[in-house]
Amino acid sequence: MYEVIILGGGPAGMTAGVYCARKRLKTLVITPEFGGQAMWSAAIENYLGYQYVTGPELIAKFQEHLKTFEIETEEDKAVSLKKLNQHFEVETEGGKKFQSKAVIVATGKSPRKLGVPGEDKLYGRGVTHCAICDAPLFKGMDVAVVGGGNSAMDAALQLSKYCPNVYLVSLGPVEGDAILKSKIESEPKITSYIGFKTVEIKGEKFVEEIVIENLESREKKVISVKGVFVEVGSIPNSQLVEGLAELNERKEIKVSCRCETSVPGLFAAGDVTDVPEKQIIIAAGEGAKAALSASSFILAQKD
């Protein structure tokens, strides 16, 4: 019986782990991998204490900090979460079961798909979601980035370091940080197609072309590329708590200002929740709050 089980190994989950350890709580972190979406960030310039740091570098620092505490980890995916009387039970993909008095869900989000022909067939064969992971693989090749937010701009800028031509395809005006927009506009390797939707990704064994359509004229354009980076948002990984805790219309877990869910003893933090503004620093702060709230809950149970 653990006092706290933390589901997720991103900034929220790792920070929660540090705070639980400092509270001397018997804690288990269950995650298939550490890092979460932060691993995909090429350049982080708004995390206090770092004027510039890459996602993997920041996550390495987080892990290094976490390892200084006596905290157990299970590198597996949680597939079931149940409330059993006064405690919770978590089952993993590997068939293991763990029990705890409190649970912190910090499972983050997963990339949203385009849902167009060729996307699934060519996934991992030119279609990808991670510029910082895969950009070097496309050195000297033309690529497309689909999306119109910060993640899409970040990916386009990262790819421009390796690729001769980067095509940024967005349904509407690109929105996000003014600094990123300025960099996009001044980078000659990046060509923006605003008001275009992606209708197909073509290729036999690997990506060869992307087909886009002008939303006004309905005219289609075929662009020769070797890679398509999909950056159209993400979906909360809240499947574990569906039917258990209250979700909003976007399937985010609804939480109070103390990271409490609708179920006593069940807390949530980070991008999987309905907290606005999905930022690394906010996720980390929410992870700390969730751990402190879980600690208070457990202390109250002992009385």
C-alpha positions as CSV (number, residue, x, y, z in Angstrom):
1,M,0.0,0.0,0.0
2,Y,1.5,3.3,-1.1
3,E,0.4,6.6,0.3
4,V,0.5,8.3,-3.2
5,I,0.6,6.9,-6.7
6,I,1.5,9.5,-9.4
7,L,0.4,8.6,-12.9
8,G,2.6,10.4,-15.5
9,G,6.3,11.4,-15.8
10,G,6.1,14.9,-17.3
11,P,6.8,18.2,-15.6
12,A,3.6,17.9,-13.4
13,G,4.3,14.3,-12.4
14,M,7.9,14.7,-11.7
15,T,7.4,17.9,-9.6
16,A,4.6,16.1,-7.7
17,G,7.1,13.3,-7.0
18,V,9.7,15.7,-5.5
19,Y,7.1,17.3,-3.3
20,C,5.7,14.0,-2.1
21,A,9.2,12.8,-1.3
22,R,9.9,15.9,0.7
23,K,6.7,15.2,2.7
24,R,8.1,11.7,3.4
25,L,5.2,10.0,1.7
26,K,5.6,6.5,0.4
27,T,5.2,7.3,-3.3
28,L,5.2,5.4,-6.6
29,V,5.5,7.1,-10.0
30,I,4.0,5.1,-12.9
31,T,4.8,6.3,-16.4
32,P,5.8,4.6,-19.7
33,E,8.5,7.3,-20.2
34,F,9.7,10.5,-18.6
35,G,9.4,13.9,-20.2
36,G,6.0,14.2,-21.7
37,Q,5.3,16.9,-24.3
38,A,8.2,19.0,-22.9
39,M,10.6,16.6,-24.6
40,W,9.4,17.9,-28.0
41,S,10.3,21.6,-27.3
42,A,13.3,22.7,-29.3
43,A,13.7,26.0,-27.4
44,I,12.3,27.0,-24.0
45,E,12.9,30.6,-23.2
46,N,10.2,31.3,-20.6
47,Y,11.1,28.8,-17.8
48,L,12.5,30.9,-14.9
49,G,16.2,30.3,-14.3
50,Y,16.9,29.4,-17.9
51,Q,17.2,32.1,-20.5
52,Y,17.4,29.3,-23.1
53,V,17.1,25.5,-22.7
54,T,15.9,22.7,-24.9
55,G,13.1,20.4,-23.7
56,P,15.4,17.3,-23.3
57,E,17.9,19.4,-21.3
58,L,15.2,20.7,-18.9
59,I,13.7,17.2,-18.5
60,A,17.2,15.8,-17.7
61,K,17.5,18.4,-14.9
62,F,14.0,17.4,-13.6
63,Q,15.0,13.7,-13.6
64,E,18.3,14.4,-12.0
65,H,16.5,16.2,-9.2
66,L,13.9,13.5,-8.8
67,K,16.6,10.8,-8.4
68,T,18.0,12.6,-5.4
69,F,15.0,11.4,-3.4
70,E,14.0,7.9,-2.4
71,I,11.0,7.4,-4.7
72,E,9.9,4.3,-6.5
73,T,9.2,4.3,-10.3
74,E,7.4,1.8,-12.5
75,E,8.1,2.4,-16.2
76,D,4.8,1.0,-17.5
77,K,1.5,2.4,-18.8
78,A,-1.4,2.5,-16.4
79,V,-4.5,1.0,-18.0
80,S,-7.0,0.9,-15.1
81,L,-7.8,3.1,-12.1
82,K,-10.4,2.0,-9.6
83,K,-11.7,3.4,-6.3
84,L,-12.0,0.5,-3.8
85,N,-13.5,1.6,-0.5
86,Q,-11.0,3.9,1.1
87,H,-8.2,3.4,-1.3
88,F,-7.4,3.2,-5.1
89,E,-6.1,0.4,-7.3
90,V,-4.0,1.0,-10.4
91,E,-3.3,-1.8,-13.0
92,T,-0.6,-1.5,-15.6
93,E,-0.2,-2.7,-19.1
94,G,2.2,-5.3,-17.8
95,G,-0.5,-6.7,-15.5
96,K,0.9,-5.4,-12.2
97,K,-1.5,-4.0,-9.6
98,F,-0.7,-1.2,-7.1
99,Q,-2.8,0.3,-4.3
100,S,-2.6,3.7,-2.6
101,K,-4.5,6.1,-0.4
102,A,-4.3,8.9,-2.9
103,V,-3.6,9.2,-6.6
104,I,-2.3,12.2,-8.6
105,V,-3.2,12.0,-12.3
106,A,-0.6,13.9,-14.4
107,T,-0.9,12.0,-17.7
108,G,-0.7,15.1,-19.9
109,K,-1.9,15.1,-23.5
110,S,-1.3,13.2,-26.8
111,P,-0.9,14.8,-30.3
112,R,-4.1,15.2,-32.3
113,K,-4.2,13.6,-35.7
114,L,-5.2,15.3,-39.0
115,G,-7.5,12.4,-40.0
116,V,-6.5,12.5,-43.6
117,P,-5.7,9.8,-46.1
118,G,-2.1,8.6,-45.9
119,E,-1.5,9.9,-42.4
120,D,-1.7,6.5,-40.6
121,K,-0.1,4.6,-43.4
122,L,2.9,6.8,-43.5
123,Y,3.2,7.5,-39.7
124,G,6.9,6.9,-38.8
125,R,7.7,7.0,-42.5
126,G,7.8,10.7,-42.8
127,V,4.7,11.6,-40.8
128,T,5.7,12.6,-37.3
129,H,4.8,14.9,-34.3
130,C,8.3,15.6,-32.9
131,A,10.5,18.1,-34.6
132,I,13.2,18.1,-31.9
133,C,13.4,14.3,-32.1
134,D,13.3,13.9,-35.9
135,A,14.5,17.1,-37.5
136,P,18.1,15.9,-38.0
137,L,16.7,12.9,-40.0
138,F,15.3,15.3,-42.6
139,K,18.6,17.2,-43.2
140,G,18.7,18.5,-46.8
141,M,15.0,17.6,-47.5
142,D,11.9,19.7,-47.9
143,V,9.2,19.3,-45.2
144,A,5.8,20.6,-44.2
145,V,4.5,21.6,-40.8
146,V,0.8,21.5,-40.3
147,G,-0.6,23.8,-37.6
148,G,-0.9,27.4,-36.6
149,G,0.1,27.7,-33.0
150,N,3.3,28.0,-30.9
151,S,4.2,24.3,-31.4
152,A,3.9,24.6,-35.2
153,M,6.0,27.7,-35.3
154,D,8.6,26.1,-33.0
155,A,8.7,23.0,-35.2
156,A,9.1,25.1,-38.4
157,L,12.0,27.1,-36.9
158,Q,13.7,24.0,-35.7
159,L,13.4,22.3,-39.1
160,S,14.7,25.4,-40.9
161,K,18.1,24.7,-39.4
162,Y,18.2,21.4,-41.3
163,C,15.9,21.8,-44.3
164,P,16.2,23.9,-47.4
165,N,12.4,24.6,-47.6
166,V,9.8,24.4,-44.8
167,Y,6.2,24.8,-45.7
168,L,3.9,26.0,-42.8
169,V,0.3,25.0,-43.5
170,S,-2.4,26.7,-41.4
171,L,-6.2,26.8,-41.5
172,G,-6.1,30.4,-40.2
173,P,-3.8,33.2,-39.1
174,V,-0.8,31.9,-37.1
175,E,-1.3,32.7,-33.5
176,G,1.1,32.5,-30.6
177,D,4.1,34.3,-29.1
178,A,5.0,37.5,-30.9
179,I,8.7,36.5,-30.8
180,L,8.1,33.3,-32.6
181,K,5.9,35.0,-35.2
182,S,8.6,37.5,-35.8
183,K,11.2,34.8,-36.3
184,I,8.9,32.9,-38.7
185,E,8.3,36.0,-40.8
186,S,12.0,36.7,-41.1
187,E,13.2,33.2,-41.9
188,P,13.6,32.9,-45.7
189,K,13.5,29.1,-45.6
190,I,9.9,29.1,-44.3
191,T,6.9,29.6,-46.7
192,S,3.5,30.0,-45.0
193,Y,0.3,28.8,-46.6
194,I,-2.4,30.6,-44.5
195,G,-6.0,29.6,-45.1
196,F,-5.1,26.1,-46.4
197,K,-6.2,22.7,-45.1
198,T,-4.3,19.5,-45.5
199,V,-6.4,16.9,-47.5
200,E,-4.0,14.1,-48.2
201,I,-0.5,12.8,-47.6
202,K,0.9,10.8,-50.4
203,G,3.7,8.3,-50.8
204,E,4.4,4.6,-51.4
205,K,6.8,3.5,-48.7
206,F,7.7,7.0,-47.4
207,V,6.1,10.5,-47.6
208,E,6.5,12.0,-51.1
209,E,3.8,14.8,-51.3
210,I,1.3,16.7,-49.3
211,V,-1.9,17.9,-50.8
212,I,-3.4,21.1,-49.5
213,E,-6.6,23.0,-50.4
214,N,-7.3,26.7,-50.3
215,L,-10.3,27.2,-48.1
216,E,-11.7,30.1,-50.2
217,S,-11.0,29.0,-53.8
218,R,-11.0,25.3,-53.2
219,E,-8.0,25.1,-55.4
220,K,-5.7,22.2,-54.5
221,K,-1.9,22.4,-54.4
222,V,0.5,19.5,-54.4
223,I,3.9,20.1,-52.6
224,S,6.8,17.7,-52.8
225,V,8.1,16.9,-49.3
226,K,9.8,14.1,-47.5
227,G,8.3,14.8,-44.1
228,V,5.1,16.1,-42.6
229,F,5.2,17.3,-39.0
230,V,1.7,17.4,-37.5
231,E,1.2,20.2,-34.9
232,V,-2.5,20.7,-34.6
233,G,-3.0,20.5,-30.9
234,S,-3.5,17.6,-28.5
235,I,-6.0,15.5,-26.7
236,P,-6.1,15.0,-22.9
237,N,-5.0,11.5,-21.7
238,S,-8.0,11.3,-19.3
239,Q,-9.3,7.9,-20.4
240,L,-8.3,6.4,-17.0
241,V,-10.7,8.6,-15.1
242,E,-13.7,8.5,-17.5
243,G,-16.7,7.4,-15.5
244,L,-14.8,8.0,-12.3
245,A,-14.1,11.7,-12.1
246,E,-15.9,14.7,-13.7
247,L,-14.5,15.8,-17.1
248,N,-15.4,19.0,-19.1
249,E,-16.5,19.1,-22.7
250,R,-12.9,18.8,-23.9
251,K,-12.4,15.7,-21.8
252,E,-10.1,17.5,-19.5
253,I,-10.3,16.6,-15.8
254,K,-12.1,19.3,-13.8
255,V,-10.1,20.4,-10.8
256,S,-10.4,22.9,-7.9
257,C,-7.7,25.4,-7.1
258,R,-6.2,22.7,-4.9
259,C,-6.0,20.2,-7.8
260,E,-8.9,18.2,-6.3
261,T,-11.1,16.2,-8.6
262,S,-14.7,15.3,-8.0
263,V,-13.5,12.1,-6.2
264,P,-12.0,12.5,-2.7
265,G,-8.3,11.4,-2.7
266,L,-8.0,11.7,-6.4
267,F,-6.0,14.7,-7.6
268,A,-4.9,15.9,-11.1
269,A,-2.3,18.2,-12.4
270,G,-0.9,19.6,-15.6
271,D,-2.2,19.5,-19.2
272,V,-4.7,16.7,-18.5
273,T,-6.7,19.1,-16.4
274,D,-9.0,22.1,-17.2
275,V,-6.4,24.6,-15.9
276,P,-6.0,27.2,-18.6
277,E,-2.7,27.9,-20.4
278,K,-0.7,24.7,-21.0
279,Q,2.8,25.7,-20.1
280,I,5.7,23.7,-18.6
281,I,6.1,26.1,-15.7
282,I,2.3,26.0,-14.9
283,A,2.3,22.2,-15.1
284,A,5.2,22.0,-12.7
285,G,3.4,24.4,-10.3
286,E,0.2,22.4,-10.5
287,G,2.2,19.2,-9.7
288,A,3.5,20.8,-6.6
289,K,0.0,21.9,-5.5
290,A,-1.4,18.4,-6.2
291,A,1.3,16.8,-4.0
292,L,0.7,19.3,-1.1
293,S,-3.1,18.7,-1.4
294,A,-2.6,14.9,-1.4
295,S,-0.3,15.2,1.7
296,S,-3.0,17.2,3.5
297,F,-5.7,14.6,2.5
298,I,-3.6,11.7,3.8
299,L,-2.8,13.5,7.1
300,A,-6.5,14.1,7.6
301,Q,-7.3,10.4,7.0
302,K,-4.9,9.4,9.8
303,D,-6.7,11.6,12.4
